[in-house]
Amino acid sequence: MDIELELQRGIIEGKEGWKLISQQIPSLNFKEEWDVRIVPPFAGAVARFQITHNNKFVSIYLDWFDRLGIVGQPYYEIYDGENTERYLLNESDKMMKDIEKILSGSLLEDSI
């Protein structure tokens, strides 16, 4: 174990309030048949994961600090290989429905 690296990680997690953030992230309900892969956060995202089903995939990240976009508040971004959509935290249910549409082969009706 790299003690210096762990100390640096603890400093960053403390300054960014990761423990508090973890309590504020809404729960997401995944379909049983979806394959969900957790991806370590990188490039400023707080959390990342990918969902695959029916030979389709969606990549999702949570940008809590608005480092990757210009939304002005925490948001999710989903990417299906062609299209990108963004959702505020209070739009999590809509995001999950849109992910279901993508994985079933349907197109999204409205851009966000």
Residue frames relative to the residue before (quaternion, step in Angstrom):
aa qw qx qy qz dx dy dz
M 1.0000 0.0000 0.0000 0.0000 0.00 0.00 0.00
D 0.3356 -0.7226 0.5758 0.1833 3.54 -1.05 0.88
I 0.3198 -0.7908 0.4944 0.1670 3.58 -0.12 1.33
E 0.6468 0.5270 -0.3256 0.4449 3.60 0.92 -0.88
L 0.6552 0.5062 -0.3077 0.4688 3.59 0.96 -0.87
E 0.6574 0.5069 -0.3084 0.4645 3.60 0.96 -0.85
L 0.6281 0.5198 -0.3314 0.4748 3.60 1.04 -0.70
Q 0.6493 0.5054 -0.3098 0.4765 3.58 0.98 -0.86
R 0.6358 0.5269 -0.3277 0.4592 3.59 0.98 -0.84
G 0.6557 0.5198 -0.3061 0.4541 3.57 0.95 -0.89
I 0.6285 0.5298 -0.3284 0.4652 3.58 1.04 -0.76
I 0.6712 0.4901 -0.2983 0.4693 3.59 0.86 -0.94
E 0.6641 0.5052 -0.3105 0.4552 3.59 0.85 -0.96
G 0.6648 0.5020 -0.3025 0.4632 3.58 1.01 -0.79
K 0.6797 0.4901 -0.2934 0.4602 3.58 0.87 -0.93
E 0.7282 0.4125 -0.2429 0.4905 3.59 1.02 -0.74
G 0.4293 -0.7431 0.4355 0.2719 3.59 1.25 -0.05
W 0.1163 0.8457 -0.5146 0.0803 3.59 1.01 0.76
K 0.6238 0.5417 -0.3544 0.4380 3.60 0.99 -0.72
L 0.6695 0.4773 -0.2933 0.4878 3.59 0.93 -0.86
I 0.6209 0.5399 -0.3382 0.4567 3.59 0.99 -0.83
S 0.6560 0.5314 -0.3247 0.4264 3.58 0.89 -0.90
Q 0.6619 0.4876 -0.3015 0.4830 3.59 1.16 -0.52
Q 0.7056 0.4702 -0.2569 0.4637 3.61 1.20 -0.43
I 0.5419 0.6078 -0.4102 0.4106 3.60 1.22 -0.27
P 0.4157 -0.7199 0.4892 0.2638 3.59 -0.72 1.00
S 0.5318 -0.6010 0.4904 0.3398 3.56 -1.20 0.56
L 0.1920 -0.7552 0.6169 0.1109 3.54 -1.14 0.72
N 0.2539 -0.7721 0.5675 0.1319 3.57 -0.94 0.91
F 0.1713 -0.8033 0.5678 0.0535 3.54 -0.48 1.27
K 0.5110 -0.6127 0.5061 0.3276 3.56 -1.14 0.68
E 0.5926 -0.6098 0.3991 0.3429 3.56 -1.03 0.82
E 0.7119 0.4785 -0.2617 0.4425 3.58 0.99 -0.81
W 0.5479 0.6082 -0.4033 0.4089 3.63 1.22 -0.13
D 0.2902 -0.6994 0.6205 0.2041 3.53 -1.18 0.65
V 0.0867 -0.8070 0.5841 -0.0036 3.55 -0.59 1.19
R 0.0800 -0.7894 0.6085 0.0103 3.53 -0.80 1.06
I 0.3124 -0.7329 0.5790 0.1736 3.55 -0.78 1.09
V 0.1328 -0.7770 0.6139 0.0418 3.55 -0.94 0.97
P 0.5072 -0.6421 0.4600 0.3448 3.63 -0.86 0.82
P 0.5280 -0.6297 0.4553 0.3425 3.58 -1.04 0.68
F 0.0959 0.7695 -0.6289 0.0554 3.55 -1.08 0.73
A 0.8153 0.2787 -0.2116 0.4614 3.56 -1.34 0.29
G 0.7589 -0.4196 0.2137 0.4498 3.58 1.02 0.74
A 0.5359 0.6032 -0.4224 0.4129 3.62 1.21 -0.17
V 0.4481 -0.6742 0.5198 0.2730 3.56 -1.16 0.66
A 0.7947 -0.0028 0.0356 0.6059 3.58 1.04 -0.76
R 0.0475 -0.7795 0.6244 0.0171 3.55 -1.21 0.63
F 0.1308 0.7664 -0.6271 0.0483 3.52 -1.21 0.59
Q 0.2450 -0.7445 0.6029 0.1492 3.52 -1.32 0.37
I 0.1577 -0.7690 0.6139 0.0830 3.54 -1.10 0.77
T 0.0361 -0.7832 0.6204 0.0205 3.56 -0.97 0.87
H 0.1781 0.7401 -0.6334 0.1392 3.52 -1.22 0.72
N 0.8463 0.0920 -0.0836 0.5179 3.61 -1.03 0.78
N 0.6287 -0.5597 0.3195 0.4351 3.60 1.04 0.78
K 0.5702 0.5167 -0.4016 0.4966 3.58 1.17 0.61
F 0.1012 -0.7947 0.5932 0.0793 3.55 -1.19 0.45
V 0.1065 -0.7385 0.6600 0.0883 3.49 -1.36 0.42
S 0.1974 -0.7488 0.6243 0.1026 3.52 -0.97 0.96
I 0.0747 -0.8092 0.5827 -0.0102 3.57 -0.86 0.99
Y 0.0411 0.7701 -0.6361 -0.0269 3.55 -1.09 0.66
L 0.3199 -0.7065 0.6005 0.1946 3.51 -1.32 0.49
D 0.1227 -0.7814 0.6112 0.0274 3.54 -0.63 1.21
W 0.1685 -0.8372 0.5157 0.0694 3.56 -0.02 1.29
F 0.7761 0.3647 -0.1640 0.4876 3.55 1.01 -0.86
D 0.4544 -0.7088 0.4345 0.3198 3.59 1.27 0.26
R 0.2882 0.7806 -0.4965 0.2471 3.55 1.00 0.89
L 0.7553 0.4052 -0.1910 0.4783 3.55 1.10 -0.67
G 0.7824 0.1996 -0.1168 0.5782 3.58 1.23 -0.20
I 0.4470 -0.6677 0.5186 0.2923 3.53 -1.27 -0.31
V 0.2298 0.8111 -0.5002 0.1978 3.55 0.96 0.93
G 0.4054 -0.7463 0.4486 0.2783 3.59 1.07 -0.65
Q 0.7736 0.1051 -0.0864 0.6188 3.58 1.31 0.00
P 0.6870 -0.4677 0.3205 0.4545 3.61 -1.18 0.25
Y 0.0798 0.7915 -0.5988 0.0926 3.55 -1.03 0.87
Y 0.3851 -0.6539 0.5930 0.2693 3.50 -1.38 0.34
E 0.1042 -0.7412 0.6529 0.1157 3.52 -1.25 0.50
I 0.1206 -0.7736 0.6182 0.0693 3.55 -0.97 0.91
Y 0.0790 -0.7802 0.6205 0.0045 3.53 -1.16 0.75
D 0.1779 -0.8190 0.5410 0.0703 3.58 -0.73 1.06
G 0.6876 -0.4431 0.2761 0.5046 3.56 1.25 0.30
E 0.7800 0.2117 -0.1218 0.5762 3.56 1.28 -0.38
N 0.8120 0.2136 -0.0647 0.5393 3.55 0.85 -1.02
T 0.2017 -0.7520 0.6188 0.1043 3.50 -1.24 0.66
E 0.0154 -0.7743 0.6325 -0.0113 3.55 -1.01 0.90
R 0.2060 -0.7731 0.5895 0.1113 3.56 -1.16 0.66
Y 0.0864 -0.7906 0.6062 -0.0057 3.53 -1.14 0.81
L 0.4148 -0.6674 0.5573 0.2683 3.55 -1.00 0.84
L 0.6812 -0.4999 0.3313 0.4199 3.57 -1.19 0.39
N 0.6906 0.4698 -0.2923 0.4658 3.60 1.01 -0.73
E 0.6364 0.4865 -0.3284 0.5006 3.59 1.32 0.14
S 0.2568 0.8121 -0.4907 0.1838 3.57 1.25 0.41
D 0.6480 0.5179 -0.3282 0.4519 3.60 0.95 -0.83
K 0.6420 0.5029 -0.3214 0.4812 3.61 0.98 -0.79
M 0.6265 0.5370 -0.3373 0.4530 3.56 0.98 -0.82
M 0.6746 0.4927 -0.3043 0.4577 3.58 0.87 -0.90
K 0.6329 0.5102 -0.3303 0.4796 3.61 1.05 -0.69
D 0.6539 0.4999 -0.3117 0.4747 3.59 1.01 -0.78
I 0.6124 0.5279 -0.3474 0.4750 3.58 1.05 -0.69
E 0.6336 0.5282 -0.3228 0.4640 3.57 0.99 -0.83
K 0.6366 0.5224 -0.3247 0.4651 3.59 1.00 -0.81
I 0.6560 0.5124 -0.3106 0.4589 3.57 0.88 -0.93
L 0.7054 0.4735 -0.2689 0.4538 3.58 0.85 -0.98
S 0.6761 0.4546 -0.2968 0.4982 3.59 1.20 -0.41
G 0.5915 -0.6154 0.3425 0.3926 3.57 1.31 0.04
S 0.5203 0.6267 -0.4220 0.3982 3.58 1.25 0.14
L 0.4384 -0.6591 0.5378 0.2901 3.54 -1.24 0.45
L 0.5176 -0.6119 0.4899 0.3430 3.54 -1.16 0.54
E 0.4614 -0.7130 0.4631 0.2535 3.56 -0.95 0.89
D 0.8125 0.1453 -0.0418 0.5630 3.56 0.88 -0.89
S 0.3713 -0.6784 0.5798 0.2563 3.53 -1.12 0.67
I 0.3201 -0.7439 0.5579 0.1814 3.52 -1.11 0.65
